[in-house]
Amino acid sequence: MNYGRILHDMFANIFSKSVKLGKDQDKRQLNDLCEALLVENSEVTVAKLANSILNKYSETSQADQCRFFRDLTDNFDISTCDIIDAVQAYDTNDSSANLYALLKATEPRRQELLRRLNLVSGATEQLVRMRTDLLDLTADNPEISKTDIDFQHLFMSWFNRGFLMIRPINWSTPAEILEKIIAYEAVHTINDWDDLRRRLLPSDRRCFAFFHPSMPTEPLIFVQVALCEGIPQSIQTVLAEDRPELSELNADTAVFYSISSCQRGLKGISFGSFLIKQVVEELSNELANVKTFVTLSPVPGFMKWFGSQAREQAKQNPDGEINQLYLTINELSLQQWRDQGEQHRDRLMKLVATYFLTAKNKLGKPLDPVARFHLGNGAILKQINWLADLSDKGLRQSSGIMVNYLYDLSSLEANHEAYSNNNIVAVTKGITALQDH
């Protein structure tokens, strides 16, 4: 019996029984409705007001959305005077009542507004879409970014791991969800339904997704898994249309070859590390013969970093090796690189190893975003694979190079601590040997 699915359906049913209201009839402006929502005490009226606000917002233009977020930023902020008074009161008498008043004063009114909006059925999904609009507008309107802090703060609670349910995605999953898997795939494009079937139907393929009870048909993040003999060194072998299907009993390795976040409105809310560790646990319980868990990951930041290194070298020495190699690669078409890239293999592999071992951001973490994610989880950078992704996207972002991160269950925690506390990157000797070559 699938108890996890039963619990998920039960929670979804509970969430779906939130207050459901008909078409909005309230003619007040959004800002007036928001003010009214914050002072109302009747649960029924609160729900009606929240419904009115969400309905009106869904019909607004982008310009009106921007005005709405400006109003939230300017008129639903904290009051510094109230904070000062509350601090002084608590300093005089540290009673629980004064502590409550202090905490209330330091919280922007926007947060309580969002909580009340979330009381009606379907509101969570609408608020996630609302934050997507906010993120789209923030680049040209940085002053409204304060409001995003409140969205993110609340979403981190509403979407914490305790509320998430893991579900397998397979060929019998409802078409409504499968269509979203196709649309949301961000690493290796799913071209059509036949392509999706090849990724879900064979016995040596798995897919898992996180869902939230209030968004039961919207995947939050999903991972695609290939069961293999040994560690694959290219995505072409994993996704080949004519590949032989492997009996799951002969598989010894689970390969996470694509992880896609689905909801831009949940940017900054981390699900991936929980999902991978949960899938490792699920597969370990299901397939005792699978002992190795690795990724087959892109290197999205490499060519951008390579170009910056080449330009810096060119200022001092236009004939420098890095600059000349970069110019040579950029003179080739993608097809020419597929055909002729082998002659540059040794120099480029050494450069990729250097990228992983030395290129850091301002916090001292790896510059590559995928590396930060997996190494932060405690994984080990195991190997670098030459011409592992021959797609146009793969060639443009990393000259076709991919890497394997190893999830060694016995060292995950220690690696995570070393990375988090001391910026120590766990790599195999083969990687350091490439840099020294």
N, C-alpha and C positions, 0 to 999 in steps of 0.2 A: 504493500500500500504506500502511495506517495504522500506521506504526511506533510512534506513541504508544500506541495501543490494544494492540499486541502486547506492548510493554514492560509496560504495566499488567497485562495478563493473566499475564505471566511472573512479575512481582513478587507478584501475588495468589496464584499457584500456590505460589511459594516460601513465602509467609507461611502458606498453608493447610497446609503440610507440617510445621508446628510440632508439638510433642508433643500427641497427642490421647489423652485418657484416658477411662475409663469412669466410671460413677457412683461418687461418693465413698462410702467406707466408714469414714473416719476419724471417730471419735466425740469427739475433743478439742474444747475450746472455741476460738473464733476467736483470742483473744489468745495461747493456748498454741501454736496452729498457727503464728502469725506469728513467735513467738520461735524455734520450731523451724526455720522456713524460713530465718531469717537465719544460723543456725549450720551448716546442712547443706551438704556439699560435693558429694555425689553428684548429678549432673545429673538422673538419673531420679527420685530421691527429691525433689529440689527441684521438679520438674514435678508430681509427685503431691501434694506439700504445697500448691503454688500452686493446683492444681485443687480441692483440698479447701476451701481458704479461699474461693475464688471461688464455689463451689457453696453453701457454708454462708451466705456473705453474701447471695446471691441469694434465700435463703429467710427472711431476717430481717425482723422488723417495723421500723417507723420508729424505735421506742424503742430496739430493739437496735442499729440502725444508728448512732444517736446515741451509744450506749455504746461501740461499736466505734471511732468517730472520736475520742471522748474518750480512749480507751486509746492510739490512735496519737499523739494530741497530747501526752499526759502521759508515756508510757512508751517512746516511740520518737523522742524529741527529742535534741538535742545535749547533751553533757555539758560544762558550763563548766569543770569541773576538768580534763578531758582536753584541752580547747582551750588552757588556760593552760599545762599541761605541754608540749603540742606547740609552742606559741609559744616557750617558753623553750628547748626543745631546738633549734629551728630557729635561734633567735637565737644560740645557742652554736655551732652547726655547721649551716650552710645546705646540707647534703647533700641529694641527691635523695630518699633514704630518709626524712629528717626532713620534707622538703616533702610527700611522699606522706602521712605520718602527720598532718601539719597539715591537709591538705586533707580527709582522711578524718574527722578530729575535728570539723571545722566543718560537715560534712554531716549532717543529721538521719538517724537510722537509717531513718526512713520512706521516704526516697528509694531506698535499696537494697531495701527490702521491695517497693516498687512495681515496681522493675525486675525482681525475681525473679517477682513475680506475672505479669508480662507475658511470661513465657517459654512459656506454654501457648497453644494455638490458640484464637483468639477472645477472648483476654484484653484486648486493646487496647480493643475495643468495650465489654467489661464494665467496664473501668476508667473509660471516658468516662461510662458510666451511673452508676458509683459516685460520680464527682465531681458529677454532677447531683444525686444525693441529698445530698451534702455541702453544695452550694450552697443547697439547699432548707432545710437545717437550720441553716445559719450565722446567719441573721437572728435566730433565737431563742436561739442558742448561740454567741455570738461568740468564745468561748474556743477553739473548734475551727478557727478561721480559719487558724491557723498551718499546719495540715495542708494546707489548700488551696494555700498557697504552694508546697509540694512538688509537688502535682499539676500546678500551672501551670508550674513550672520544668521538669519532665520533659516535659510535653506540648509545650512550645515547641521542644524538641529532636525529639521523636518525630513532630511534625506540621510540621516546617519545610518550606519550599518545595521542597527537593530531593526529598522523598518524595511530593509531591502530583502527581497525574495529572489533567489536564484532559480531560473527555469531553463531546462534544455530547449533549444530551438531545433526542430527537425522537420522532415517533410510533411508531417501531420499537424504541425503548428498552423493555426488559422491564417488564411491568406492575408488578412488585414495586417498581421504582424510581419509575415514574410515580405510583404511589399515594403515595409519600413526597413527591414534588414537590407534589402537591395538598395534602398535610397540612402541609408545612413552609412553604408560601408565606406570607410575613408582611406583604407590602405591599398587594397587591391580591388579595383572596380569589379562589381558583379554586373556582367553585361546584360543578362536576360534570365528568364526563368530556368532555362537549361543549365546555365552556368551556376545558378543557385542550387539546382538539384544535384549537380556534381559535388557541391560542397557540403550538402546535408544528408543525402540519401545513402551513400556507401557506408558499410559497417565500420570502416576505418576513419570516419569523419565525425566530429562532434562540434557543437556550437552551444554556448551558454550565455544567458543574459541576465542582468539585474533588472527587476521591476519594482515599482513602488505601489502599495495597495491603492492609492488614490489615482494612479495612472496605469491601470492594469493592461492596457493595450499599447503602451508606449515604452519600448525598451530604453533604459538609461545608458547602458553600455553593454557591448557583447564581445565575446572572444571566439574566434574560430580555431579549431584544433585538428591537426592531422596526426593520426597514429602511424608510426613508422618503425622500420628496422634501422637503427642507427640515426645519426643526426644529419638531416638533409642540408645540402650546401647551396641550394638555389630554390627560388620560388617557382621556377619553371617545372622542376620535378614534382613539386607538391601539387601544382594546379594543372598539370598536363591532362588534356582531355582523354588521351589514350593510355593513361597509366593503369597498370594492373591493380585491382583492389586487393588490399592486404587483409588477411584474416586477423581479427583483433587479438586472437590467441598468439599470433606470431609477433605482435608489436612489442617493442621494448622501450619505445620513446614516444612521448607526447610533445608535439610541436605547436606552440602558440604562434600562429603565423599572421594573425591580424587581430588587433584590438581597436574597436571604434567607439568613441563617445557619441551619443545620439542627440543630446539636448544642449544646444548652445546656451540656453538660459540657465544651465547648471554649471557653467564655466567656473572653475576654481573649487568645485566640490569633488573630492577625490573618491572614485569608485574602483579604479583599475587594480590597485594593489590588493584590495579585498577580493575582487573577482578572481584574479589569478590564483591566489592562495586557496580560495574556496574550490575552484575547479581542480587544482592539484589534489585536494582532499577527496573530491567526488571521484576522480579518475583512479586514485589510489585504492579507494574502496571497491570500485567496479572492476578494475583490471590489475590483479596482483602481479602480473608479468611486466607491467610498465614501471620502470624504475628511474628513468631519466626524463626530466621535464626541462625543455628549452624553448626559447623563442627563435623565430627567424625574422629578424627585425630590420627595418630600413635605417638609413643613416641620413636623416633629412637635412642636417646642418653642414654636411661635409663640404659640398662644392662652394657654398657661400663663404665658409672659413678659408678654403683653398684659395678662392679669389682674393680675399683680403690679404692673405700671406703673400700672394704673388705681387699684388700692387705695392705692398710695403717694400718688398725686395727690389722691385723695379725702380723705386726712387733712388736706391743706392747703387744697384747693379742690375741693369736691364738684361744682362746675359746670365743672371743667376739661374740655377737649376730649377728652382720652384717656379719662377716666372716663365721660363721657357717651356716647362712641362705644361703649365696652365694654358699658355698661348697655343701650344700644339693641340691639346685636347679640344680647345674651343674652335679651332680651325676645322675640325672634323665634324661631319654630320653624324647624327645618331647611328645611322646604319654603318658608316665608316668606322665608328668606335666599336660597334659590335664585331666588325670584321678584323680590325687592325689593333685593337686595344691591347692585345696580349704582349706586344713588344714593350709596353710601358708598365707591365704588371708589377715588377719588383719595386720600382720607385714609388708607384702609387700606393701599394700596400704598406710600404714603410711610412708614407705620409699619413695614411689613415690611422695607423697605430700611433703616430705622433699626435694626431688630432685627439684621439681618445685619452691619451695619457697626459697631455699638456694643455690642451685648449680648455680654459676655465671661464666661467662667468664671474661677475663681481663678488659673488658669495663663495668663490672657490670651488664650486661644483662644476661638473662637466658641462661644456658648452652645448653639447648635443641634447635636445629635449628628451628623446627616447632613451638615451643613456641615463639621464637623470632619473627618469621614471623607474627603470629596471634596477639600476644600481642602488637607488634609494629603497627599493623593496628588499635588498639583500642579495640580489642575483650576482653572478660572476660573469664578466665579459670573457667568453670562452674562446671564440674564434672569429676571424674575419674571412668572409667568403668573396672570392673574385667573380665578377660578372654574374652575380646571383640574382639580379633583377634586370632583365633586358627590356623591360617596358620603357616607353619614352619618359615617364615620370621617374622611374628608378635611375635611368641614365642621367637625367638632368640634375637630380638632387644629390647623387653620390657616385656617378660614373658606373652605376650598376652594382656597387658593393653593398652587401648586407652583412649582418653579424648575428651570432648566436649568443644569447644570454642564458646561462645555466642556473636553474632554480634548484640548488642543492639543499634539500630540507635540513640537513645536519648543520649547515653553516649560515642559513638565512639570517638568523637573529644576530649572530656575531658580525656578519658583514654589514647589516643594517646599522648597528650601533657604531661601527668604525666609520662608516660613511657619514652618518648624521653628526657624529661628535667631532670627527677629525678629518673629514673630507677624503678618507682613504678609499680608493677605488679597487675593488677586488677583480683582478685579472689573472689569466693563466700565464705561464712562462712563455707560451708560444706568442702571445701578444707583445710582451716586452722584447722577445727575441727579434720580432719583426722590426721594431723601432731601432734596435741596435745593429740590424743587418747592414 
